[in-house]
Amino acid sequence: MRVVAGELRSRRLHTAEGRETRPTSDRARAGLFDWLGPTVVGARVLDLFAGTGALGIEALSRGASEAGFVERARGALRVLGRNLDELGLTGRARVVEADLSRGLRGLAAKLGRFDLVLADPPWDTGAAEQLIRDEALAALLAAEAIVVIERSARSEAESERPGLSRRGTKRYGETAFDWWEFAAEPAAGSEALA
């Protein structure tokens, strides 16, 4: 697996052994970031269910200002740290170990608000629906933030919820991405990565 484009194009990404993570394919990542286009440049990006960090690292390579990574699996966290270190990204990244099956509460206090949230929850487990319905998600979103949730192309997109509207869906083989836009006004005071 490699970084698809940007300043780190073609640089190798290490992957975790075992089945705890399911890396997003290079083709699907390329399609996603082509779809996102210039919205990535200068954005604060949050990679939820980060695995080895491929989505957040791709965003940093394409001009995101900084990224937060949230993952629970220790093996994936070790590989994520190695990827960030070898690519020289540790100064623009913050990694938080957290079990997102328990929800998003408390993450905003640790990480602040983001312009772009990329989430690759375990497929067909209800995690995507739990994420999109989690009331604590709003605390992580800057004004007009974009939330992209990866899912199996065989599953249905999540239904609308207050404050988020689905802009569209793109499919790449077995992978689908749903693009949501945050419509509510966030509370004042956003925190930067520390």
C-alpha positions in Angstrom: 0.0 0.0 0.0 1.3 3.5 -0.9 0.4 7.1 -0.7 -1.5 7.9 -3.9 -0.8 11.6 -4.5 0.6 14.8 -3.1 4.0 15.6 -1.6 4.4 12.0 -0.3 3.2 10.3 -3.5 4.4 6.7 -3.9 5.8 6.5 -0.4 5.2 3.1 1.2 2.7 2.6 4.0 3.1 -0.2 6.5 0.1 -2.3 7.2 -0.9 -4.2 10.3 -1.0 -8.0 10.3 -4.2 -9.9 11.1 -7.8 -9.0 10.6 -8.2 -6.1 13.1 -7.9 -3.6 10.2 -9.2 -3.4 6.6 -7.1 -0.9 4.7 -8.8 1.2 2.1 -7.5 0.2 -1.3 -5.3 2.6 -3.3 -7.9 2.8 -6.0 -10.7 3.7 -3.6 -8.5 6.3 -1.8 -7.6 7.9 -5.1 -11.3 8.1 -6.0 -12.3 9.5 -2.6 -9.7 12.3 -2.7 -10.3 13.2 -6.3 -14.0 13.6 -5.3 -13.0 15.7 -2.2 -10.7 17.9 -4.4 -9.5 21.2 -3.0 -11.5 20.8 0.2 -8.6 18.9 1.7 -6.0 21.7 1.2 -5.5 23.6 4.5 -8.2 21.5 6.3 -7.9 20.0 9.8 -8.7 16.3 9.2 -9.9 13.7 11.6 -9.3 10.0 10.7 -11.7 7.8 12.8 -11.2 4.1 13.0 -7.8 5.1 11.6 -6.2 1.7 11.3 -2.7 2.3 10.0 -3.6 5.9 9.0 -3.9 5.6 5.2 -6.8 8.1 4.9 -5.4 10.8 7.2 -1.9 10.4 5.8 -3.3 10.8 2.3 -5.0 14.0 3.4 -1.8 15.3 4.9 0.1 14.4 1.6 -2.5 16.4 -0.3 -2.2 19.6 1.7 -4.2 19.1 4.9 -2.8 21.3 7.6 -2.9 18.7 10.4 -4.7 15.5 11.3 -6.0 13.6 14.3 -6.1 9.8 14.3 -8.3 7.7 16.5 -7.8 3.9 16.8 -8.2 1.3 19.4 -6.2 -1.7 18.1 -2.7 -1.7 19.6 -1.1 -3.4 16.6 -2.6 -0.8 14.3 -1.5 2.1 16.6 2.1 0.8 16.5 2.1 0.7 12.7 0.3 4.1 12.5 3.1 5.6 14.7 5.7 4.0 12.4 4.1 5.4 9.3 3.8 8.9 10.7 7.4 8.8 11.9 8.9 7.5 8.6 7.0 10.0 6.6 8.0 12.9 8.8 4.4 13.7 9.8 4.6 13.5 13.6 4.6 17.3 13.9 1.3 17.6 12.0 -0.5 14.6 13.6 -2.0 13.6 16.9 -2.9 10.0 17.7 -5.5 9.1 20.3 -6.2 5.6 21.5 -9.9 5.1 21.9 -12.6 2.5 21.5 -15.1 4.2 19.2 -17.7 1.5 19.9 -18.3 3.5 23.1 -19.0 6.7 21.2 -17.3 10.0 20.5 -17.8 11.7 23.9 -14.7 13.4 25.1 -12.8 13.4 21.8 -13.5 17.1 21.1 -11.9 18.1 24.4 -8.8 16.2 23.4 -8.7 17.0 19.7 -10.8 20.1 18.9 -12.9 20.7 15.8 -12.2 19.5 12.3 -13.1 20.6 8.7 -13.0 17.1 7.4 -13.8 13.8 9.2 -12.9 10.5 7.5 -14.3 7.4 9.1 -13.8 3.8 8.1 -15.8 1.9 10.7 -16.0 -1.9 10.6 -18.4 -2.9 7.9 -21.8 -4.4 8.6 -21.6 -4.0 12.3 -23.9 -0.9 12.8 -20.8 1.2 13.6 -21.5 3.6 10.8 -25.1 4.3 11.9 -23.9 4.7 15.5 -21.3 7.2 14.4 -23.6 9.3 12.3 -26.2 9.4 15.1 -23.8 10.1 17.9 -24.7 13.5 19.3 -21.0 14.1 20.3 -20.1 14.2 16.6 -21.3 17.8 16.3 -18.7 18.9 18.9 -15.9 17.6 16.6 -17.2 19.6 13.5 -16.2 23.0 12.4 -18.7 25.2 10.6 -19.6 23.6 7.2 -17.5 20.5 8.0 -17.6 17.5 5.7 -18.0 13.9 7.1 -17.1 11.0 4.8 -18.1 7.5 6.0 -16.7 4.4 4.2 -18.9 1.3 4.0 -19.5 -1.8 2.0 -21.0 -1.0 -1.4 -23.5 -3.8 -0.6 -25.0 -2.0 2.4 -27.4 0.9 2.4 -26.4 4.5 3.2 -27.4 5.8 6.6 -30.6 7.9 6.9 -30.5 11.6 7.4 -30.1 13.2 10.8 -30.5 16.7 12.1 -27.5 18.9 11.4 -26.1 16.6 8.7 -27.3 16.2 5.1 -25.9 13.7 2.7 -24.4 15.3 -0.4 -23.8 12.1 -2.3 -22.3 8.6 -2.6 -19.4 7.3 -4.7 -18.6 3.6 -5.2 -15.3 2.0 -6.0 -15.6 -1.7 -6.4 -16.7 -3.2 -3.0 -16.2 0.2 -1.3 -18.7 3.1 -1.0 -18.2 6.6 0.5 -21.1 8.7 1.8 -20.4 12.5 1.9 -22.2 14.4 4.6 -22.2 18.1 5.3 -22.6 19.7 8.7 -25.3 22.4 8.6 -25.6 23.4 12.3 -23.7 26.3 13.8 -21.0 25.0 16.1 -20.3 26.5 19.5 -17.6 29.2 19.7 -14.0 28.2 20.5 -12.2 25.7 18.4 -9.1 24.0 19.8 -6.0 23.3 17.7 -4.0 20.1 18.0 -1.6 20.2 20.9 
